[in-house]
Structure formats: C-alpha cells, structure tokens
Amino acid sequence: MRRSRYFGIVLPVIIVFITAVGQAFAEKIPDKSYKSFSPMPILMYDGDIGWGYGGKVKFVDYLGVKESFDLILFNSSEGERWYVFTFSIPDIEIRQNKTYGLSFDLKAEYDKYLKYNFYGVGPDSKKDDVTIFTHETKSLQLTFGRGFSPEFIVEASYVIRGLNYFNIEEGKPFTDKLGRFGKQFVPYVSLVVRYDTSDSQIHPTRGVRLLFQDDIAAGFLGSEDSSYNRLTAEFRKYLLVFGDKDVFAVRALVQYISGDKIPVFDLSSLGGGTSLAAMRGYSLNRFLDKGKFLANVEYRFPIWWRLGGNVFIDTGTVWPSLDKVDFGKIAFDAGLGLRIYLPDFCVRVDVGFSKEGLGLYFNFGHIF
C-alpha cells in the first residue's frame, strides 16, 4: 500500500511537470494535436539471435505537449534480452523541419546477448576465428538539442553506460584478450551538428542529411576504464523516383577513433543490421578496427497498403590508421527486404547475401 501511495503522488507530479515545461521545449512548433498510437507485436527470426518475440508501442502527444513515449520489450531463443524506453519532447518527427528552442530525449536501454561473437580486429579477421561470450550493456542517455533553423540542429548527449563480458569460451583464439575486459563503466559525451533538409525522420523520401558527431570518453567524465575520441561524418541523400512513394536512398559514412583506452566494441564496426554498421550479409561486428568506411544504397518501393519492399547494396572496410586505408580489402553484400510503414515508426526485415553466407535481420526504422 505504501508503494502504491508513493507512485500515486509521484506520477501526477511528473505529468504536471512535463505539461508545464512542454511549451518551452516546443515554443515555435505549431499548436495542434499530433496524437497517435502505434503498437507492433514481434514474432521474427534473425540470423544473429534466432527466433524472437515481444512487442513495440509508441504513444505520441497523449499529454498534449508534443511528447512521445516509446517502449520495446524483446527476447530471443539465442539469448538476446533487449528492453528500451525512450521519452522525447518534442517527438523527433514533430520537430522535423521546424525551429525549436529546446528538445530533450531520454533513452534507457538494457541489451544482453548470451551468445556474442568476437572475430578479432582488422579487415583480415577470419570468420572461423571466433570466440563466443556473453555481452551485457546497460545505458541511460540524456540528450538536449536545439533547432536553430528548420535545417540546422545541434545536440549534446551524456551517456551513462556499463559493459560486462563474461562466460568467455575457453581455448578459443581470443579467450585471453576478452578476459582482460570484464566489467567496465564507460560513460561518454556526444556532440552532434546536423544539417537536414529531409522531409521526415521516420519515412524520408527526399532531401539531404549531413551529420558530424564527436564522442568523447575520459576520466573527467566519470570513467577510469575508457579514454577515446571518436569522430563520425555521415552523408545521406533521398530522392523520389518513378512516383511519389518510390525512394532512392544513398548513405556514405566515415568514422575514426583514437585513444589509449578503447573498449573493444566501441571500435568502429561493420556487420549486421544495425544502422551505423549495416553490412547485412555479414554477422554482427564481423569487422572491427579504429577506422571504417561504409556506403549503403537502397531502392524502396511500395507493394500494398502499409507494406513496402527494398533492394540494397552495402559496402565497406575497416583500417587501423588513416595512413593504412586499403580499399583492396573492401567487403560487399547485396539483398532485399520488406518494410511495414506505421504512423510513428517503420518495421524492417532484410536478407543480405555475401561471400560468407546469408544474413537475416529484423529491426525498427530504416537503416538510414
């Protein structure tokens, strides 16, 4: 009873606070209702994590201050446990192409893989030289941003994060290397400058995005386990072709990390179906090093109602330093997929083919 009374007091206080500050966060966004609700049950198969089940739901503007609440609950047969809660004010789609005084995003995430793969570092790492272990991440990200104009946005984040590697396979190529990491507290700050003329954050069909990001980890930010500086530059272009729903999309990304204490999975990575590492014919984190180049090309087309399809090509490589970039060791894959377009997010399923086999990936949002 005491706990229920406590939450009965705290929850209304939180709602009143959000309502009171809402107008300050969205001072120049038109005063209209954006209320929407998008639920999505999950039953899928992924090449890295096996069969998965759970759900995703997003509420937009239910408090009337242009906010959104997003929740993902997911488990898989191969041992992934993924739980994410995101709160944004204004919602990322509501503030797209608008000037606003302040935005705030809170993202709490728990992600645990019972079977996580490490193939070593460098473009010459071998698929068969793999060590399996359990990888656990707990993070809380706080982001403040400002839209100085409809196209020019600046954001700053502080990410509180704990990593843990354990149950490492004995007698494998990287048993000793991974055993040196174990549990780490590795927060960092992230600074982003973005020029964005695209028409949507969720379903972009035209426009350009140009992003520069600097991630900094150091002792003065609260970590004794990490010290690095990671720079990312990204270019995206969206173009309507053949009609008002056929989209040609291209993305190029360059990243480089320097420092004397770099957690192994904070290195630049390629492989899998995540946005910043998308090589969909290769396993998650298949290639790791200090620098990387990544290019993705997609043609997205409608099929029926909310269902769409896409065909794509991914290519990229990693390198240890800027003077040792070798585009002769570039990797390629190609594939096709399906998209389910809901009002507040996109569901994607991709199948990628490479010289190392086939990758099947399920997630939310376009790759780029």
C-alpha positions in Angstrom: 0.0 0.0 0.0 2.8 2.4 0.9 4.4 1.9 -2.5 1.1 2.4 -4.4 0.5 5.7 -2.5 4.1 6.8 -3.3 3.6 6.2 -7.1 0.1 7.8 -6.8 1.8 11.0 -5.7 4.9 10.9 -7.9 3.2 10.1 -11.2 0.8 13.1 -11.2 3.8 15.4 -10.2 5.8 14.1 -13.2 2.8 14.6 -15.6 2.2 18.2 -14.3 6.0 19.0 -14.7 6.1 17.7 -18.2 3.0 19.6 -19.1 4.3 22.8 -17.6 7.6 22.8 -19.4 6.3 21.4 -22.7 5.7 24.7 -24.3 9.3 25.8 -23.5 10.6 22.8 -25.4 8.3 23.4 -28.4 8.0 27.1 -28.4 8.0 27.6 -32.2 6.2 24.4 -33.2 2.6 24.9 -34.4 0.0 24.4 -31.7 -2.1 21.5 -32.9 -2.7 17.9 -31.9 -0.3 15.2 -33.1 -1.9 12.5 -31.1 -1.2 8.9 -32.3 -0.7 5.4 -31.1 1.3 2.7 -32.9 1.6 -0.8 -31.5 3.5 -3.7 -33.1 3.8 -7.3 -31.8 7.1 -9.0 -32.6 7.5 -12.6 -33.8 10.5 -13.0 -36.0 13.8 -14.7 -36.9 17.2 -13.0 -37.0 20.4 -14.5 -38.3 22.4 -13.4 -35.2 19.9 -14.0 -32.4 17.5 -16.7 -33.6 13.7 -16.6 -33.0 12.4 -13.6 -31.2 9.2 -12.4 -29.6 8.0 -9.3 -27.9 6.5 -6.0 -28.8 6.9 -2.3 -29.5 4.5 0.5 -28.8 4.7 4.3 -29.2 2.4 7.0 -27.8 2.6 10.5 -29.3 1.2 13.7 -27.8 -1.1 11.9 -25.3 -0.2 14.6 -22.7 -0.8 17.4 -25.3 2.8 18.8 -25.2 4.1 17.2 -28.4 5.9 14.5 -26.4 6.3 10.8 -27.2 6.8 7.6 -25.2 8.3 4.5 -26.9 8.8 1.1 -25.4 10.4 -2.1 -26.8 10.4 -5.5 -24.9 12.1 -8.3 -26.7 13.6 -11.8 -26.0 15.1 -14.3 -28.4 15.8 -18.1 -28.5 19.5 -17.5 -28.9 19.6 -15.4 -25.8 19.1 -11.7 -26.6 17.3 -9.7 -23.9 16.5 -6.2 -25.2 14.4 -3.6 -23.4 14.3 0.0 -24.4 12.3 3.0 -23.1 12.5 6.4 -24.9 10.9 9.7 -24.0 11.2 12.7 -26.3 9.8 16.2 -26.1 9.1 17.3 -28.8 8.8 13.9 -30.6 11.5 13.6 -33.2 9.0 13.6 -36.1 7.1 16.6 -34.7 10.3 18.7 -34.6 11.5 17.7 -38.0 11.8 20.7 -40.4 10.9 23.1 -37.6 12.7 25.7 -35.5 12.6 25.0 -31.7 14.2 26.4 -28.6 15.0 23.1 -26.9 14.4 19.4 -27.2 15.0 16.6 -24.7 15.4 12.9 -25.2 15.8 10.2 -22.5 16.7 6.7 -23.6 17.1 3.8 -21.1 18.3 0.6 -22.6 19.2 -2.9 -21.4 20.7 -5.3 -24.0 22.2 -8.7 -23.2 23.5 -11.3 -25.7 24.1 -14.8 -24.2 26.0 -15.7 -27.4 28.1 -12.7 -28.7 30.8 -13.2 -31.3 34.3 -11.6 -31.5 36.3 -12.2 -34.7 39.4 -10.1 -33.9 40.4 -6.7 -35.2 41.2 -5.7 -38.8 39.9 -6.2 -42.3 41.8 -9.6 -42.5 40.0 -11.2 -39.5 38.8 -14.7 -40.2 35.2 -15.9 -39.9 36.3 -19.2 -38.3 38.5 -17.4 -35.7 35.6 -16.6 -33.4 35.2 -16.6 -29.7 31.7 -16.6 -28.1 30.9 -15.0 -24.8 28.0 -13.2 -23.0 27.8 -9.4 -23.6 25.7 -7.1 -21.4 25.1 -3.4 -21.8 23.1 -1.1 -19.5 22.8 2.6 -20.6 21.0 5.8 -19.9 21.3 8.6 -22.5 20.2 12.2 -21.9 20.2 14.4 -24.9 19.5 18.1 -25.3 19.1 19.8 -28.6 18.2 23.0 -30.4 16.8 23.6 -33.8 18.4 26.9 -34.8 16.5 26.7 -38.1 14.4 24.1 -39.8 17.6 22.6 -41.3 20.3 23.3 -38.7 20.3 21.3 -35.4 22.8 20.9 -32.6 22.6 18.2 -29.9 24.6 17.2 -26.9 24.3 13.9 -25.0 25.7 12.3 -21.9 25.6 8.5 -21.9 25.9 6.7 -18.6 26.9 3.1 -19.6 28.1 -0.1 -18.0 29.5 -3.0 -20.1 30.1 -6.6 -18.9 31.7 -9.5 -20.8 31.6 -13.0 -19.2 31.1 -16.7 -19.9 34.0 -16.5 -22.4 34.7 -19.7 -24.3 37.9 -21.4 -23.2 40.6 -22.3 -25.6 39.4 -20.1 -28.4 41.5 -17.6 -30.4 40.6 -14.5 -28.3 39.9 -16.1 -24.8 42.8 -14.2 -23.2 42.1 -10.9 -24.9 38.4 -10.8 -23.9 39.2 -11.9 -20.4 41.1 -8.7 -19.8 37.9 -6.6 -20.2 35.2 -8.0 -17.9 33.0 -5.4 -16.2 33.6 -1.7 -17.2 31.9 1.6 -16.5 32.3 3.6 -19.7 30.2 6.8 -20.0 30.8 9.3 -22.7 29.6 12.6 -24.1 28.4 13.1 -27.7 28.2 16.3 -29.7 26.2 16.4 -32.9 25.9 19.0 -35.6 23.3 18.2 -38.3 22.2 19.9 -41.5 18.9 18.2 -42.5 16.5 19.1 -45.4 14.8 15.6 -45.5 11.1 15.6 -45.2 10.8 13.0 -42.3 12.9 11.3 -39.6 10.7 8.2 -39.9 9.9 7.8 -43.6 12.2 10.1 -45.5 11.5 10.4 -49.3 13.5 13.4 -50.3 16.2 15.8 -49.1 19.8 15.7 -47.7 21.2 15.0 -44.2 24.8 15.9 -43.3 26.0 14.9 -39.8 29.2 15.5 -37.8 29.5 13.7 -34.5 32.2 13.6 -31.8 32.0 11.0 -29.0 34.4 11.7 -26.1 35.2 9.3 -23.2 37.7 10.4 -20.5 38.4 10.2 -16.8 36.9 13.6 -16.1 33.6 12.3 -17.4 33.4 9.6 -14.8 35.3 6.6 -16.3 38.6 5.0 -15.4 38.0 2.3 -18.0 37.9 4.3 -21.2 39.6 7.2 -22.9 39.0 7.9 -26.5 37.8 10.4 -29.2 35.5 9.0 -31.9 34.7 11.2 -34.9 31.9 10.4 -37.4 30.9 12.1 -40.6 27.8 11.0 -42.5 26.0 12.0 -45.7 22.6 10.8 -46.8 20.5 11.6 -49.8 16.9 10.7 -50.5 15.3 11.1 -53.9 11.8 10.3 -55.3 11.9 8.2 -58.5 9.1 6.8 -60.7 6.4 8.1 -58.4 5.5 9.6 -55.1 6.5 6.5 -53.0 9.5 5.1 -54.8 12.6 6.3 -53.0 16.3 6.0 -54.0 18.4 6.4 -50.9 22.2 6.6 -50.5 24.4 6.9 -47.5 28.2 7.3 -47.0 29.9 7.2 -43.6 33.4 7.6 -42.3 34.5 7.1 -38.7 37.8 7.1 -36.8 38.5 6.5 -33.1 41.7 7.4 -31.3 42.8 6.9 -27.7 44.7 4.7 -25.2 41.7 3.0 -23.5 39.1 1.9 -26.1 36.6 -0.8 -25.1 36.7 -3.4 -27.8 33.1 -2.9 -29.0 33.5 0.9 -29.1 35.9 0.4 -32.1 34.5 1.2 -35.5 32.4 -1.9 -36.6 30.9 -3.3 -39.7 28.4 -6.2 -39.9 24.8 -7.0 -39.0 21.7 -5.0 -39.3 22.3 -2.0 -37.0 22.2 1.5 -38.5 25.8 2.6 -38.1 27.4 -0.8 -39.0 24.9 -2.1 -41.7 26.6 -4.8 -43.7 23.6 -7.2 -43.9 25.4 -10.1 -45.5 27.8 -10.4 -42.5 27.5 -11.2 -38.9 27.2 -8.6 -36.2 30.5 -6.9 -35.5 32.2 -9.0 -38.2 34.9 -6.4 -38.8 36.4 -4.1 -36.1 39.2 -1.5 -36.1 39.9 2.1 -35.3 38.5 3.4 -38.6 35.9 2.5 -41.1 34.2 3.5 -44.4 30.6 2.4 -45.1 28.3 3.0 -48.1 24.7 1.8 -48.5 22.4 2.2 -51.4 18.7 1.3 -51.3 15.7 1.4 -53.6 12.5 1.5 -51.6 9.2 0.8 -53.3 5.5 0.3 -52.3 3.8 -3.1 -52.5 0.4 -2.8 -50.9 -1.2 -0.6 -48.3 1.4 -0.3 -45.5 3.7 -2.9 -47.0 6.8 -2.0 -49.0 9.9 -3.6 -50.3 13.5 -2.7 -50.9 16.7 -3.9 -52.6 20.1 -2.8 -51.4 23.9 -2.9 -51.7 26.2 -2.5 -48.7 30.0 -2.0 -49.0 32.7 -1.0 -46.5 36.1 -1.7 -44.9 37.9 -1.1 -41.7 41.5 0.1 -41.0 44.0 0.6 -38.1 45.0 4.2 -39.1 44.4 6.8 -41.7 47.7 6.0 -43.5 46.8 2.3 -43.7 43.5 2.5 -45.5 43.3 -0.3 -48.0 40.3 -0.3 -50.3 41.5 -3.5 -51.8 40.1 -5.2 -48.7 36.6 -3.8 -49.1 33.6 -6.1 -48.4 30.4 -6.2 -50.3 26.9 -7.6 -49.9 23.5 -7.2 -51.6 20.0 -8.2 -50.7 16.3 -7.4 -50.4 13.8 -6.8 -47.7 10.3 -5.8 -46.6 9.0 -2.7 -44.8 5.9 -2.2 -42.7 5.0 1.5 -42.5 3.2 2.5 -39.3 2.4 6.2 -38.5 5.2 6.5 -35.9 7.9 4.0 -36.9 8.9 1.6 -39.7 9.4 -2.2 -39.2 12.2 -3.7 -41.4 13.1 -7.2 -42.4 16.3 -7.6 -44.6 18.0 -10.6 -46.2 21.6 -9.9 -47.2 24.0 -12.2 -49.2 27.8 -12.1 -49.1 30.7 -14.4 -49.8 30.4 -15.5 -46.2 26.8 -16.6 -46.5 23.3 -15.1 -45.7 22.2 -12.7 -43.0 18.6 -12.2 -41.9 17.7 -9.1 -39.8 14.6 -7.7 -38.1 14.5 -4.3 -36.5 12.8 -0.9 -36.4 13.4 2.1 -38.5 15.2 2.4 -41.9 18.9 1.5 -41.8 19.4 5.2 -42.8 
